């Protein structure tokens, strides 16, 4: 198999066995063990996984071709990220879910409705980047209208922010929860334990759902060389927090686990820790070469085969889905790379929110209302 980021005859990983939908046969559900989801839901999840993979693969090509300067993302995490995004209660304010994400969350945002082109705009560092106006790395989203708190490169600070928004939500009432997403390496930071502590104080528990996507590595350091606990979920035990570890490469398992966790946090207003075991298919980032890792499980290819085995989709419909996803990603790149870049005059802009102080110190801030 190719050892570079090259397209094979099936660029979504190991080519599944071919079967497909038999004439006159239509599956009602897609099963994984004792759990199942409807075919309609399964195909919706799969389409979003394909879109996410196509976007990530095109993003990697951008970093290699010079169309972008740096790539980091989550190929291999599509199953859990998409299932999370599809179950978020999207909106603004404490009645809705707050998202404290990390930089491997493209699948979550795409499933929530983010256009591909907005991701590419940040990757290409254009002036039209809606999240940072071309200032930040790709995947560093910020969407106030959806309660997406600005993503930072400083790992794990998102976890210690989650109890803050959760406290507001508990006081507000309702079923809004705060969701913190982290990699396994970040759990070595003190902020992770601080989040568990502050969200689990007896009588003052907070509605925080912590999702840890465990791909087994922190850049080049293996999980086993740093953590004595075999599972990150075991870290919840001293705090009395409910926890679960799941196969994050299985969308059926991920869907139900996220549903269970969200229902618990919404109903009980208490924290939950969900660990999803996932793959890392292109290394840490473009800094490590972003080459395809072929001995890792590919959640997209695995779910594709499950859908074929269930006769939920046939080869023609499958190919059409893949082509549409690639075409959408390519079109997003064409659009974004044709848009303007920031200029030197943009450097002091968008640093502070407009305020009354601007009129007192007009020379210190050029982002006054009405200025462009």
C-alpha positions in Angstrom: 0.0 0.0 0.0 1.2 3.6 -0.6 3.2 5.0 2.3 2.5 8.6 1.3 -0.7 10.6 1.3 -1.5 9.2 -2.1 -5.0 8.4 -3.4 -5.5 4.7 -4.0 -8.5 3.2 -5.8 -10.4 3.8 -2.6 -8.9 6.7 -0.7 -10.9 6.0 2.4 -8.7 3.3 3.7 -8.7 -0.5 3.3 -11.0 -1.5 0.5 -14.0 -3.3 2.0 -15.3 -6.6 0.8 -17.9 -5.9 -1.9 -21.5 -7.0 -1.5 -24.1 -4.3 -1.4 -27.8 -4.1 -1.4 -29.5 -7.1 -3.0 -32.4 -6.5 -5.4 -35.6 -6.1 -3.4 -33.8 -6.4 0.0 -33.7 -3.4 2.3 -32.3 -3.5 5.8 -34.3 -1.9 8.6 -31.4 -1.4 11.0 -27.6 -1.5 11.2 -26.4 -3.6 14.1 -23.2 -3.7 16.2 -23.4 -6.3 18.9 -26.6 -5.8 20.8 -27.0 -2.2 19.7 -28.6 -1.0 16.5 -29.5 2.2 14.7 -31.8 2.8 11.8 -30.5 2.6 8.2 -31.5 6.2 7.7 -29.5 7.3 10.7 -26.6 5.1 9.7 -26.4 6.6 6.2 -26.6 10.1 7.6 -23.7 9.4 10.0 -21.8 7.8 7.2 -22.3 10.7 4.8 -21.0 13.1 7.5 -18.0 10.8 8.1 -17.2 10.8 4.3 -17.4 14.6 4.2 -15.1 14.9 7.2 -12.6 12.4 5.7 -12.7 14.1 2.3 -12.1 17.5 4.0 -9.2 16.3 6.1 -7.5 14.5 3.2 -7.8 17.6 1.0 -6.5 19.7 3.9 -3.4 17.5 4.1 -2.8 18.0 0.4 -3.1 21.7 0.9 -0.3 21.6 3.5 1.9 19.5 1.3 1.3 21.6 -1.9 2.0 25.0 -0.2 -1.7 26.1 -0.4 -1.6 26.1 3.4 1.2 26.4 6.0 0.2 23.8 8.7 -2.4 21.0 9.1 -3.7 19.3 12.2 -6.9 17.3 12.4 -8.6 14.1 13.2 -8.6 11.4 10.5 -9.6 8.3 12.3 -11.9 10.1 14.8 -14.8 10.7 12.4 -17.1 8.2 14.0 -17.2 9.6 17.5 -16.9 13.3 16.3 -19.8 13.1 13.9 -22.0 11.3 16.4 -21.2 14.0 19.0 -21.9 16.8 16.6 -25.3 15.3 15.5 -26.5 15.1 19.1 -25.4 18.6 20.3 -28.2 21.0 21.1 -27.0 23.9 19.0 -27.7 27.5 19.9 -26.5 30.5 21.8 -26.8 31.0 25.6 -27.0 28.7 28.6 -30.2 26.9 27.5 -28.1 25.2 24.8 -24.9 23.1 24.9 -21.5 24.8 25.3 -18.7 23.2 23.4 -15.1 23.3 24.7 -13.3 21.5 21.8 -9.8 20.7 20.8 -8.2 21.0 17.4 -9.4 17.6 16.0 -13.1 18.4 15.9 -13.8 19.1 12.2 -16.3 16.1 12.2 -18.2 17.6 15.1 -18.6 21.0 13.4 -19.4 19.6 10.0 -22.2 17.5 11.6 -23.5 20.6 13.3 -23.7 22.4 10.0 -20.4 24.3 9.5 -19.7 24.8 5.7 -16.5 23.1 4.5 -15.3 26.3 3.1 -15.1 28.0 6.5 -12.7 25.3 7.7 -10.6 25.8 4.5 -10.6 29.5 5.0 -8.9 29.1 8.3 -6.5 26.6 6.9 -5.6 28.9 4.1 -5.4 31.9 6.5 -7.7 34.1 4.5 -9.2 37.4 5.6 -12.5 35.7 5.2 -11.8 33.1 7.9 -14.9 33.5 10.2 -13.1 32.1 13.3 -9.9 34.1 13.5 -9.6 36.3 10.4 -6.6 34.3 9.2 -4.8 34.5 12.5 -5.0 30.9 13.9 -4.2 27.4 12.9 -6.8 25.2 11.2 -9.4 23.6 13.5 -9.3 26.5 16.0 -13.0 27.3 15.7 -15.0 30.0 17.4 -18.7 30.3 16.9 -20.6 32.4 19.4 -23.9 31.6 17.8 -23.4 27.9 18.6 -21.7 28.3 22.0 -18.4 27.0 20.4 -15.8 28.5 22.8 -12.6 29.5 20.9 -10.3 26.5 20.4 -6.8 27.0 21.6 -3.5 25.3 20.9 -2.8 25.2 24.6 -4.0 21.7 25.4 -6.5 20.9 28.1 -7.4 24.5 29.1 -10.8 23.8 27.5 -11.5 21.2 30.2 -11.1 23.6 33.1 -13.3 26.1 31.3 -16.2 23.7 31.1 -17.2 23.9 34.8 -17.6 27.6 34.4 -20.1 27.5 31.6 -21.8 24.5 33.4 -22.2 26.5 36.5 -24.0 29.2 34.6 -26.2 26.5 33.0 -27.1 24.9 36.3 -28.1 28.3 37.7 -30.1 29.0 34.6 -32.0 25.8 34.7 -33.0 23.6 31.7 -31.1 20.8 30.1 -28.1 22.6 28.5 -24.7 20.9 29.2 -21.1 21.8 28.8 -19.1 19.4 26.6 -15.3 19.3 26.8 -13.4 17.3 24.2 -9.8 16.3 24.8 -7.1 13.9 23.5 -5.6 11.3 25.8 -2.3 13.1 26.1 -3.9 16.2 27.4 -5.3 14.3 30.4 -1.8 14.4 31.9 -2.3 18.2 32.4 -3.6 19.4 35.8 -6.5 21.2 34.1 -8.0 17.8 33.3 -8.1 16.8 37.0 -9.2 20.3 38.0 -12.2 19.9 35.7 -13.1 16.6 37.3 -12.8 18.1 40.7 -14.8 21.2 40.2 -17.6 19.4 38.4 -18.0 16.7 41.0 -18.0 18.5 44.4 -20.7 16.9 46.6 -23.9 18.8 46.5 -22.5 21.1 43.8 -22.1 18.8 40.9 -22.1 20.3 37.4 -23.5 19.2 34.0 -20.1 18.5 32.3 -19.7 15.8 29.7 -16.0 15.2 29.1 -15.1 13.2 26.0 -11.6 11.9 25.6 -10.6 10.6 22.2 -7.8 8.2 23.0 -5.6 7.6 19.9 -2.8 6.2 21.9 -0.3 9.0 21.3 0.7 12.5 22.4 2.6 13.7 19.4 5.3 11.0 19.4 4.9 9.8 23.0 2.9 6.6 23.6 0.0 6.5 26.1 1.4 3.4 27.8 4.7 5.1 28.6 3.0 8.0 30.5 -0.1 6.6 32.1 -0.2 3.8 34.7 -4.0 3.5 34.3 -4.9 1.3 31.3 -8.0 3.4 30.7 -8.5 7.2 31.0 -12.0 6.5 32.2 -10.5 5.0 35.4 -9.4 8.6 36.3 -13.1 9.3 37.1 -13.2 6.8 40.0 -11.7 9.0 42.7 -14.2 11.7 42.0 -17.2 9.5 42.0 -17.9 10.4 38.3 -19.7 8.0 36.1 -17.5 6.9 33.2 -17.4 4.5 30.2 -14.9 3.4 27.6 -16.1 2.6 24.1 -14.8 1.6 20.7 -14.7 5.0 19.0 -14.2 3.4 15.6 -17.8 2.0 15.8 -20.4 4.6 15.0 -23.2 2.5 16.3 -21.5 2.1 19.7 -20.5 5.8 19.7 -24.0 7.0 18.9 -25.6 5.1 21.8 -22.8 5.9 24.3 -23.0 9.6 23.6 -26.8 9.4 23.8 -26.6 7.6 27.2 -24.0 10.1 28.5 -25.9 13.1 27.4 -29.2 11.9 28.8 -27.5 11.3 32.2 -25.8 14.7 32.3 -29.0 16.5 31.2 -31.2 14.7 33.6 -29.0 14.4 36.7 -27.0 17.7 36.2 -23.9 15.7 37.1 -20.6 15.0 35.2 -19.8 12.1 33.0 -16.5 11.0 31.5 -16.6 9.1 28.1 -13.4 7.7 26.7 -13.5 6.7 23.0 -10.7 4.5 21.7 -9.9 5.9 18.2 -7.2 5.7 15.5 -4.6 8.2 14.3 -4.4 7.7 10.5 -2.1 10.6 9.5 0.2 11.1 12.5 0.1 14.2 14.8 0.1 16.9 12.2 1.9 18.1 9.0 4.9 18.7 11.2 5.3 14.9 11.5 4.7 14.4 7.8 1.0 13.5 7.9 1.8 10.2 6.1 -0.9 7.6 6.0 -0.7 5.0 8.8 -1.9 1.7 7.3 -1.9 -0.6 10.3 -4.5 1.4 12.2 -8.2 0.6 12.0 -10.1 3.0 9.7 -13.6 3.8 11.1 -14.8 4.9 7.7 -13.8 1.7 5.9 -15.2 -0.4 8.8 -18.6 1.3 8.8 -18.7 1.2 5.0 -18.4 -2.6 5.1 -21.0 -2.8 7.9 -23.5 -0.9 5.7 -22.7 -3.1 2.7 -23.1 -6.3 4.8 -26.5 -4.9 6.1 -27.6 -4.3 2.5 -28.1 -0.6 3.5 -26.3 0.7 0.5 -25.0 -0.5 -2.8 -21.8 0.1 -4.7 -23.2 2.8 -7.0 -24.7 4.8 -4.1 -21.5 4.4 -2.2 -19.4 5.8 -5.0 -21.8 8.7 -5.5 -21.5 9.6 -1.8 -17.7 9.6 -2.0 -17.6 11.6 -5.2 -19.9 14.2 -3.8 -17.8 14.5 -0.6 -14.6 14.9 -2.7 -16.2 17.4 -5.0 -17.5 19.5 -2.1 -14.0 19.6 -0.5 -12.4 20.5 -3.8 -14.9 23.2 -4.4 -14.3 24.6 -0.9 -10.5 24.8 -1.7 -11.1 26.6 -5.0 -13.3 29.2 -3.3 -11.2 29.8 -0.3 -7.8 30.1 -2.1 -9.3 32.7 -4.4 -10.2 34.9 -1.5 -8.1 37.8 -0.1 -5.4 37.4 2.6 -5.0 39.6 5.6 -2.9 42.8 5.1 -0.5 44.6 7.4 -3.4 47.0 8.2 -5.3 44.1 9.7 -2.8 43.3 12.4 -4.3 45.6 15.1 -7.9 44.8 14.2 -10.2 42.3 15.9 -8.1 42.2 19.0 -10.6 43.8 21.4 -14.3 44.0 21.3 -15.6 47.6 20.6 -16.2 49.6 23.9 -16.5 53.1 25.1 -12.8 53.2 25.8 -12.1 53.3 22.1 -13.3 56.9 21.9 -10.8 57.8 24.6 -7.8 56.0 23.1 -8.6 56.0 19.4 -5.0 55.5 18.3 -4.6 52.3 20.4 -7.3 50.4 18.6 -8.4 50.6 15.0 -11.3 48.2 15.2 -13.8 50.9 16.0 -17.4 50.3 14.9 -17.8 51.2 11.3 -14.1 50.8 10.5 -12.9 48.2 8.1 
